[in-house]
């Protein structure tokens, strides 16, 4: 049994190269933890049993010294990322038995690097939610307090990393679904610049927002994974990554959007922790600058108009004829109602109805069009702020993890969970959530996250800031 505590990609890579243990030992150690812990926490939907070839291949790469840092590193993938020959259900009954005929581009790149895909992680249905309570296959529990949610929609991925069920997980982030569960589970969650990781093989939620991102224990691990999966891809026309490496700002200036933080509704413990984090950054030598993002308060509203619009369009294909599990009705028309009504859960149906409404003739201009105009304003707010700073910080979530069941009947409260994360998807900028301490709630210590936002394609600056904040690097800023 490999000691998994505090293991990182670098450490595991070193040990594999020095032959301290074999790839199979590492994989079996994680599988053992899954067998012990997953019946309680339900982070995984499936553990793959046919990975012998991948393990052998990785071991060969290591033995021949022909290896990348990811050779032999175990990954669990959110259930909306396609792996050839395996089910990808997107947490939905609609795709419960769908077996993917091909690998997502990100998966192909991981496999080429020798990574081992050991299973698939639970998620909110079609990535809609903040708690995994919308999964058709049960809720994932928070590793720090079983009575609380792990966050969502990549709740299974974040919990799996926090529980040591895997070294790395991939999630997808449309409005915060990598960062928010990472914050709730005390791990690092990274959302790349929109388009910098191919969406080919990612089951679509909202195509102009969706991006795949890694969930890891350290910022350095997130960086290693990102550098493997990023890149322009001929199979996704919206993908792009510049060829030249981004320069990292020499002296990093950190912007604090004070007015946005004083909007109310934010947990006192989160605000106190945030102020302490700002002071810590100042002590580390970062320059702290107050900034203004005047239209950011409209981001959540714009998000919840444009995203449902895209959802209603993307999910139209699941009718039980072209795609999705067919349910039999009284006649052909009834087949559609029964299939879509029976196979989609409540939240998905709510978004489809909302999206169809905002796109309908007569309302298109009033809602969809206006929300897109707001989107432009938000992008220019960020661009303007980034003339004076290199990184912007906010808490990742307005409060620590909430109780299972606490918000299920209040969708608006659920939506407010994304107030700090979704503006970044509206603009397309990259952002990372790093653990920044704990809040004491009813005798339990619950993790909190700090979000760093960067300029498009300046991921390197985010990694540098995050590593410094978590003491992963030397003293340079
Ligand atoms: N919680 C947000 C939503 O439900 C974000 C989802 C996501 O990032 N996939 O829309």
Boltz pocket constraint, residues with backbone or C-beta under 6 A from the ligand:
constraints:
  - pocket:
      binder: B
      contacts: [[A, 126], [A, 127], [A, 128], [A, 129], [A, 130], [A, 152], [A, 153], [A, 172], [A, 173], [A, 174], [A, 175], [A, 176], [A, 177], [A, 178], [A, 205], [A, 307], [A, 414], [A, 418]]
      max_distance: 6.0
